[in-house]
Amino acid sequence: MNPLLRLPSLVFLGLAILAVILREPPIAAMLGLSWGISVVYFAFRMAGQQSSDQFLNLNSADRNLVRPLLDLRNELKDLTDKNRDLPTIGVVGTEAVAEADRVVTSAVQLVQLRATLRREPDNLEAVDGIGRIDLRLQSYTEALRDVRTRLALEATKQRAPSAQDENEMDGMMSRLRSLSISVDEAGQALREIQQ
């Protein structure tokens, strides 16, 4: 939405015009300044949201493909924040959230590529690429669910982690890292197919 059309901006502008009509220059100047500040504030706020969140640029069908990953990322963050007092959750959870952020960003890029490939329904390579992207997104969702479940189980144990538990957590994190690396590889392969 245009920052000039935001309700606070319109209120400040209307009051400034009213103050001019009532011949109150100091009040008009103050309200005009407030209007300018509100426009700048909403413009910067909108620019920050647009640049940091590619998710909003997707159409509703494509958002539905990424939403499970985004929800799982948010659940991981909430779980980590609520259990920071547990050493394993504090360290592994923070790393898992960072990797989940990377997976979500890569998934958005894959979904954007998928949308491009959808425009070529007669191209068999494009259809194959869409299938590979869908499988990849499904595997990312399963991996993040697995991470979330394991972190939740670890948080409920309320005991010192044993060596076996630490090995399981290390294995889980390496699986998550390999998935995020494969996101990059899949994107590169699909870009090559597209060209």
C-alpha positions in Angstrom: 0.0 0.0 0.0 1.2 3.5 -0.9 2.7 5.2 2.2 0.8 8.3 1.3 -2.5 6.5 1.7 -1.8 5.0 5.1 -4.4 6.1 7.7 -1.9 8.0 10.0 -0.5 9.8 7.0 -3.9 10.9 5.8 -4.9 12.0 9.3 -1.8 14.2 9.7 -2.3 15.6 6.2 -6.0 16.4 6.9 -5.2 18.1 10.2 -2.4 20.1 8.6 -4.8 21.3 5.9 -7.4 22.1 8.5 -4.8 24.1 10.5 -3.9 26.1 7.3 -7.6 26.8 6.7 -7.9 28.0 10.4 -4.8 30.1 10.0 -2.7 28.3 12.6 0.7 28.3 10.9 2.7 26.7 13.8 0.2 23.9 14.2 0.1 23.4 10.4 3.9 23.3 10.2 4.0 20.7 13.1 1.3 18.6 11.5 2.9 18.9 8.1 6.2 17.7 9.6 4.4 14.8 11.3 2.8 13.9 7.9 6.2 13.9 6.2 7.7 11.7 9.0 4.8 9.2 8.8 5.2 9.0 5.0 9.0 8.3 5.3 8.4 5.8 8.1 5.9 3.8 6.2 8.0 4.0 3.0 11.1 2.6 4.9 8.9 0.0 6.6 7.5 -1.2 3.3 10.9 -1.3 1.6 12.4 -3.4 4.4 9.6 -5.8 4.2 9.8 -6.1 0.5 13.6 -6.6 0.4 13.8 -9.1 3.3 10.7 -11.2 2.5 10.6 -12.6 -1.0 7.7 -14.8 0.3 5.3 -11.9 -0.2 6.2 -11.7 -3.9 4.9 -15.2 -4.6 1.3 -15.8 -5.7 -1.0 -17.6 -3.4 -0.5 -21.1 -4.9 3.3 -20.7 -4.7 3.1 -19.4 -1.1 1.2 -22.5 -0.2 4.2 -24.5 -1.3 6.6 -22.6 0.9 4.2 -22.0 3.9 4.9 -25.3 5.6 8.6 -24.6 5.6 8.1 -21.1 6.9 5.7 -22.4 9.7 8.3 -25.1 10.7 11.0 -22.4 10.8 8.8 -20.3 13.1 8.1 -23.4 15.3 11.8 -24.1 15.5 12.5 -20.5 16.6 9.7 -20.6 19.2 10.9 -23.9 20.5 14.5 -22.6 20.7 13.5 -19.4 22.4 11.3 -21.2 25.0 14.1 -23.7 25.9 17.3 -21.5 25.8 18.1 -22.7 29.4 18.8 -26.2 28.0 22.3 -26.2 26.6 21.6 -28.5 23.7 18.5 -26.7 22.6 20.3 -23.3 22.9 23.2 -24.3 20.7 21.6 -26.7 18.3 18.3 -24.9 18.1 20.0 -21.6 17.1 21.9 -23.4 14.4 18.8 -25.2 13.2 16.9 -21.9 13.0 19.8 -20.4 10.9 19.7 -23.4 8.6 15.9 -23.3 8.4 16.2 -19.7 7.3 18.6 -20.7 4.6 16.3 -23.5 3.5 13.3 -21.2 3.4 15.1 -18.6 1.3 16.3 -21.3 -1.1 12.9 -22.8 -1.3 11.4 -19.5 -2.3 14.0 -19.3 -5.1 13.1 -22.8 -6.2 9.4 -22.0 -6.2 10.1 -18.8 -8.3 12.0 -21.0 -10.7 9.1 -23.5 -10.6 6.7 -20.7 -11.6 9.0 -19.9 -14.5 9.0 -23.5 -15.6 5.2 -23.7 -15.3 5.0 -21.2 -18.2 6.4 -23.9 -20.5 3.9 -26.8 -20.2 4.9 -28.4 -23.5 8.6 -28.6 -22.5 9.3 -32.1 -21.0 12.4 -30.9 -19.3 10.3 -28.1 -17.6 7.7 -30.7 -16.4 10.5 -32.9 -15.1 12.1 -29.9 -13.3 8.8 -29.0 -11.7 8.5 -32.6 -10.4 12.0 -32.5 -9.0 11.3 -29.2 -7.3 8.1 -30.6 -5.7 10.0 -33.6 -4.4 12.8 -31.4 -3.1 10.3 -29.2 -1.3 8.7 -32.2 0.3 12.0 -33.6 1.5 12.9 -30.2 3.0 9.6 -30.1 4.8 10.2 -33.7 6.2 13.7 -32.7 7.3 12.5 -29.6 9.2 9.7 -31.6 10.8 12.3 -34.2 11.9 14.5 -31.5 13.4 11.6 -29.9 15.1 10.4 -33.2 16.6 13.9 -34.1 17.8 14.4 -30.7 19.4 11.0 -31.0 21.1 11.9 -34.5 22.4 15.3 -33.2 23.6 13.7 -30.3 25.4 11.3 -32.7 27.2 13.9 -35.1 28.4 15.1 -32.6 31.1 18.4 -34.5 31.6 22.0 -34.2 30.7 22.5 -35.3 27.1 24.3 -38.6 26.7 26.9 -39.3 24.0 24.3 -41.2 21.9 21.9 -38.2 22.0 24.7 -35.8 20.9 25.5 -38.1 18.0 21.9 -38.1 17.0 21.7 -34.3 17.1 25.0 -34.0 15.1 23.5 -36.4 12.5 20.3 -34.4 12.3 22.2 -31.1 11.8 24.5 -32.6 9.1 21.3 -33.9 7.3 19.8 -30.4 7.5 23.0 -28.8 6.1 23.2 -31.3 3.3 19.6 -30.5 2.4 20.4 -26.8 2.2 23.4 -27.5 0.0 21.3 -29.7 -2.2 18.8 -26.8 -2.5 21.6 -24.8 -4.1 22.6 -27.7 -6.4 19.0 -28.2 -7.5 18.5 -24.5 -8.3 21.7 -24.5 -10.4 20.6 -27.6 -12.2 17.2 -26.3 -12.9 18.6 -23.0 -14.1 20.8 -24.9 -16.6 17.7 -26.8 -17.8 15.9 -23.5 -18.2 18.6 -22.1 -20.4 
